Amino acid sequence: MMKFVILLRGINVGGRNSLPMKALRTILESLGCESVKTYIQSGNVVLSAPAAPDAMAITDAIEREFGFAPHVLVIPGERFKSVSRANPYRNKKAEGKQVHISYLAGPASADVEGLEARKGPSEEFTVTNDALYLFAPDGIARSKLANDAEKLLGVEATSRNWNTVRKLLEMLD
């Protein structure tokens, strides 16, 4: 059995796309996953499976039961660890909500000039083939860079703040 992190985007936000974590666990177990653990209500899952769970099968099962199809990113546990630990801003003297990682569904074809143009004066970012790392000390809600990042990265992505990443790392160990 291998460990995986599953990240769902856009669930349980503002009263839309409601997906109880118990129901998500049941769906994942019905697809052959074991030791399914969720963290908070925003679609963070750590589980074990003999092979990578099929993201489309997860999306389809959620759509059948709940009527919406969230973006699902399946990340092997070791990859999640290496991407997370490569965070160049993890040692910033900052709150965990000021540092974010956008996990990419594939290699970025980033418009770096566009990202730079949207970067706030206090923000810093780094783009790799696996992630966009963002330090946003004035908050993510005000960040034009965070708002437009996926479009400028040229690949689907889902973001988590450093507090959530650290918790998922603990759950993997």
C-alpha positions in Angstrom: 0.0 0.0 0.0 1.2 3.5 -0.8 0.1 6.8 0.8 -1.5 9.6 -1.2 -2.8 13.1 -0.5 -6.0 14.0 -2.2 -6.8 17.7 -2.5 -10.3 18.9 -3.7 -10.8 22.4 -4.8 -13.9 24.6 -4.3 -15.9 22.5 -1.8 -17.7 23.8 1.3 -16.9 27.4 0.4 -19.5 30.1 1.1 -22.3 27.6 1.5 -21.7 26.1 -2.0 -20.6 22.7 -3.1 -21.4 21.1 0.3 -19.6 17.8 0.8 -19.5 16.3 4.3 -16.2 14.8 5.0 -17.8 11.6 6.2 -19.4 11.2 2.8 -16.1 11.9 1.1 -14.5 9.2 3.2 -17.2 6.7 2.2 -16.8 7.5 -1.5 -13.0 7.0 -1.3 -13.4 3.7 0.6 -15.9 2.5 -2.0 -13.2 3.2 -4.6 -10.8 0.9 -2.8 -8.9 3.4 -0.6 -8.0 2.5 3.0 -7.1 4.4 6.2 -8.9 7.5 4.8 -8.4 10.5 7.0 -9.7 14.0 6.3 -8.5 17.3 7.7 -10.9 20.2 8.1 -13.9 20.7 5.8 -12.0 21.9 2.7 -11.1 18.7 1.0 -7.8 17.5 2.4 -7.4 13.8 2.5 -4.6 11.4 3.4 -5.2 7.7 2.5 -3.6 4.4 1.5 -4.2 2.5 -1.7 -2.4 -0.1 -3.8 -2.2 2.3 -6.7 -3.0 6.0 -7.3 -6.7 6.6 -7.0 -8.3 7.8 -10.2 -9.1 11.5 -9.9 -11.9 11.4 -12.5 -13.5 8.4 -10.7 -13.5 10.5 -7.5 -15.0 13.5 -9.3 -17.6 11.4 -11.0 -18.7 9.7 -7.7 -19.0 13.1 -6.0 -21.0 14.5 -9.0 -23.4 11.5 -8.9 -24.1 11.8 -5.2 -23.9 15.6 -4.7 -24.5 17.2 -8.1 -21.2 19.0 -8.6 -17.8 18.0 -10.0 -14.9 19.4 -8.0 -11.3 19.5 -9.3 -9.5 16.6 -7.6 -5.7 16.4 -7.4 -4.1 13.1 -6.4 -0.5 13.4 -5.1 1.7 10.5 -4.1 2.7 11.0 -0.5 6.5 11.1 -1.2 5.9 13.8 -3.9 3.7 15.8 -1.5 6.5 15.7 1.0 9.2 16.7 -1.4 7.2 19.6 -2.9 6.2 20.8 0.6 9.6 20.6 2.1 11.1 22.5 -0.9 9.0 25.5 0.1 11.5 28.4 0.0 9.3 30.4 2.4 8.7 27.8 5.1 11.2 29.5 7.4 9.8 33.0 7.1 8.9 34.5 10.4 5.3 34.5 9.3 1.9 33.1 10.1 1.1 29.9 8.4 -1.8 31.6 6.6 0.7 33.9 4.9 2.6 31.2 3.1 0.8 29.1 0.4 1.6 26.3 -1.9 -0.3 25.8 -5.1 0.1 22.1 -6.1 0.1 21.8 -9.9 -1.7 19.1 -11.9 1.3 19.0 -14.3 4.3 21.1 -15.3 3.6 24.8 -15.5 4.0 26.9 -18.6 4.1 30.0 -16.5 3.7 33.5 -17.7 6.3 34.8 -15.2 6.0 38.4 -16.4 2.2 38.2 -15.8 2.9 36.8 -12.3 5.4 39.5 -11.6 3.0 42.2 -12.8 0.3 41.0 -10.3 2.7 40.5 -7.4 2.0 42.9 -4.5 4.9 45.0 -3.1 5.3 42.7 -0.1 4.7 39.4 -1.9 7.3 36.9 -3.0 6.8 33.8 -5.2 8.7 30.9 -6.7 7.4 28.7 -9.6 8.7 25.1 -10.2 7.3 22.3 -12.3 5.4 21.0 -9.3 4.2 24.1 -7.4 3.8 27.8 -7.0 5.1 28.9 -3.6 3.7 32.2 -2.4 4.5 34.4 0.5 1.7 36.9 1.0 2.2 38.8 4.3 -0.7 41.1 3.6 -3.1 38.2 3.2 -4.2 36.0 0.4 -7.6 37.7 0.1 -6.0 40.9 -1.2 -3.5 39.2 -3.5 -4.0 39.8 -7.2 -1.2 37.3 -7.8 -3.1 34.5 -5.9 -6.3 35.4 -7.7 -4.9 35.1 -11.2 -2.2 32.5 -10.5 -3.8 29.4 -12.1 -4.6 31.2 -15.3 -1.0 32.5 -15.5 0.5 29.1 -14.6 -1.2 27.5 -17.5 -2.1 24.4 -15.5 -4.8 23.4 -13.0 -3.7 23.9 -9.4 -5.1 23.9 -5.9 -3.6 25.9 -3.0 -3.2 25.2 0.7 -1.8 27.5 3.4 1.3 26.4 5.3 -0.7 25.5 8.4 -2.7 22.9 6.4 0.4 21.6 4.6 2.1 21.0 7.9 -0.9 19.1 9.2 -1.1 16.9 6.0 2.7 16.2 6.4 2.0 15.0 10.0 -0.8 12.8 8.8 1.5 11.2 6.2 4.0 10.2 8.8 
